[in-house]
């Protein structure tokens, strides 16, 4: 399978589409997805299921019964922000959906017992789950005057859903197939796995027995990362922790400086589908030649954690793939141990004391060693991402804590 950072739709583009913009009030919350792929729909209030795919929700938490598990399928279809109803239709987000408390109630409650079966039309979005309490989504007006949905931000202490145990999976489902992943890019809270059937039978994201507790414990033992552990509710990704004042803004600075110093005097090669790029630091920029000339300013710790800023990856086939590989190399701390990137041996990842211990813990927690601990964890196919061009069903299982 071709690494996603070498495909047309990169993870950074997916992340922006799934919540990169913010709306006026409150500014902390992210707007729902923009379309990731073209779909068709009528202009009516509801859209009947197009190419409906069976979606099964399984509650194996062992800690919460079905009555205390709430599911939200929200996202975008054909440029409109929508949400899935229990009967398998898509309803547009509407300001009138806000109740007297100022929030919508788009929750789909699980069946009284056993599995819950839904029907998923073409759309892009997220499947949120909350345990014990419902999430507080608010319908608002975006900058273009359209109804939009403010998503929970579990890394913002003032968010109305901050105290709710919740998490999500991401997907794009269209005529080309189903593309989905479990994600820890923003935070990790609820263990879950995705099984996708179709041309193949694939499962990813399964947290090993005791893996959640082990991840929380591992991060509590690293001084710089310990503040990211919020009780037994969630672990916040270090990028969001940095923005919240919980993580050092210069954490990666010594490593970044050493990379810049090292490759002032020697070559760094990055191989992508476009070919091999050869780079050196010249005039404070890491400049590559090869299939095209691309260059990067020295990144900040925030740039590394978000794979953005100086490491932003445009969907251009040259700069983007090189940026993705560099972002992975910084987070995995492999840029100094190997001058040929990307590295593909997971035994070499996170081997230094100064590394992304959050991503390390996320990978250690899963059965297949795959996770989305940072935006381009898909480099060399280490992300909890699966796809199928002829899907027959998707199954989201909430696993034991």
C-alpha positions, 0 to 999 in steps of 0.5 A, spaced: 500 500 500 502 506 498 504 511 504 499 516 504 504 522 504 505 520 497 498 520 495 493 525 493 490 526 500 495 527 505 494 527 513 495 535 514 490 536 508 485 531 512 486 534 519 485 541 516 478 539 512 476 536 519 477 542 523 482 547 521 477 553 521 474 556 527 468 560 528 466 567 531 464 564 538 467 561 542 473 561 538 476 555 541 471 550 537 473 547 530 468 548 525 465 541 522 469 538 515 469 541 509 468 536 503 474 531 502 471 529 496 466 530 491 459 527 492 452 529 490 446 530 493 439 534 492 438 541 495 432 538 500 432 538 507 434 531 508 439 527 503 437 519 502 443 514 503 447 514 497 451 508 496 449 506 503 454 502 507 452 498 513 455 502 520 456 497 526 457 500 533 459 495 538 460 497 546 465 492 549 468 497 554 465 493 560 465 500 564 459 503 560 452 500 558 449 501 551 444 506 555 450 511 557 454 510 550 452 516 545 454 516 538 455 522 533 456 522 526 457 529 523 461 532 517 460 534 510 456 532 504 457 536 498 459 542 501 454 542 506 455 541 514 450 535 516 449 530 521 447 522 521 440 521 523 438 514 526 434 512 520 440 513 516 439 520 512 443 526 513 440 532 516 443 539 515 446 543 521 441 548 523 441 554 528 434 552 530 437 545 532 440 548 539 435 547 545 434 551 551 441 550 553 444 553 547 446 546 544 444 541 539 442 534 541 445 530 535 446 523 539 444 517 537 443 512 543 445 505 542 440 499 542 438 496 548 443 491 548 448 488 543 450 491 537 447 497 534 446 498 526 446 504 522 446 506 515 452 511 512 451 515 506 456 518 502 460 523 507 466 525 510 467 526 517 467 524 524 464 518 528 464 521 536 463 517 542 461 519 549 461 515 555 456 517 561 454 524 558 452 527 552 457 532 548 455 539 547 455 541 540 453 548 538 450 550 531 453 557 529 453 561 523 460 561 520 464 567 516 460 565 510 453 566 513 452 558 513 450 554 519 456 550 522 457 546 528 462 547 533 466 541 535 468 539 542 475 541 543 478 536 549 484 540 550 481 546 552 479 547 559 473 552 558 470 547 552 463 545 555 465 538 553 471 538 557 469 534 562 466 529 558 469 522 556 469 522 549 473 520 543 472 520 535 474 516 529 475 519 522 473 517 515 471 519 508 466 515 504 464 516 497 464 513 490 471 511 490 471 507 497 472 508 504 478 511 507 478 511 515 482 511 521 482 512 529 486 518 531 490 520 537 492 527 533 489 531 538 488 527 544 487 520 546 481 518 551 477 512 549 480 505 546 477 504 539 478 499 533 475 500 526 474 493 522 473 495 514 470 489 510 470 489 502 475 487 498 479 485 504 478 484 511 482 489 515 482 492 522 486 497 526 487 501 532 485 496 537 488 497 543 492 492 547 489 489 554 492 494 559 494 499 553 490 505 555 493 505 562 500 503 560 500 509 555 497 514 561 502 511 566 508 512 561 507 519 560 506 521 567 513 518 568 516 523 563 516 530 566 515 534 560 509 530 558 506 529 565 502 535 565 498 532 558 495 527 562 488 529 565 486 525 571 483 518 568 479 522 562 484 523 557 491 525 554 492 531 550 497 531 544 503 535 546 501 540 540 495 542 544 498 542 550 503 547 548 498 552 546 495 551 553 501 552 556 502 545 559 508 543 554 514 547 553 515 551 547 522 550 546 522 542 547 525 540 541 529 546 540 536 542 542 534 536 537 532 541 531 539 545 532 543 539 532 539 537 525 541 544 522 548 543 525 549 536 522 546 537 515 550 544 514 556 539 513 553 533 510 547 531 505 540 529 508 536 525 502 529 524 502 526 519 498 518 520 495 514 517 489 517 523 486 524 521 487 530 522 491 531 529 494 538 531 496 539 537 502 543 541 506 543 547 510 544 553 506 543 560 509 539 557 515 534 554 510 535 546 509 534 546 501 533 540 497 535 539 490 532 533 485 526 532 482 524 539 484 528 544 489 524 545 495 527 548 502 525 549 509 526 554 514 528 552 521 522 549 524 519 551 531 517 545 536 510 547 535 511 546 527 514 539 529 508 537 533 503 540 528 507 538 522 505 545 520 508 552 519 515 551 517 514 544 515 507 545 512 506 540 506 502 543 500 499 537 496 504 539 490 507 532 490 514 535 491 514 540 497 509 536 501 512 529 501 518 532 503 515 536 509 511 529 511 518 525 511 521 531 515 516 531 520 516 524 521 523 524 522 523 530 527 517 526 531 520 520 531 527 522 532 531 519 527 534 525 523 540 524 526 541 517 526 540 516 519 541 521 513 537 517 509 529 518 510 524 516 511 527 510 516 522 504 516 524 500 522 520 502 528 525 499 533 529 506 531 523 510 532 523 514 539 530 511 541 532 518 544 531 521 550 528 527 547 523 525 542 515 525 542 514 521 548 506 522 546 506 518 539 511 513 542 506 511 548 500 511 542 504 506 538 506 502 544 498 501 546 496 498 540 496 491 538 499 492 531 503 498 533 500 503 528 497 509 531 496 517 529 500 520 534 502 526 529 499 528 523 504 525 518 504 518 522 502 515 516 510 516 513 512 509 512 505 506 513 505 506 521 498 510 522 492 506 524 489 508 517 485 503 512 482 504 506 477 499 501 475 501 494 469 496 494 467 496 502 461 492 504 461 494 512 465 498 517 465 496 524 467 501 530 468 497 536 469 501 543 474 496 547 475 495 554 479 500 558 
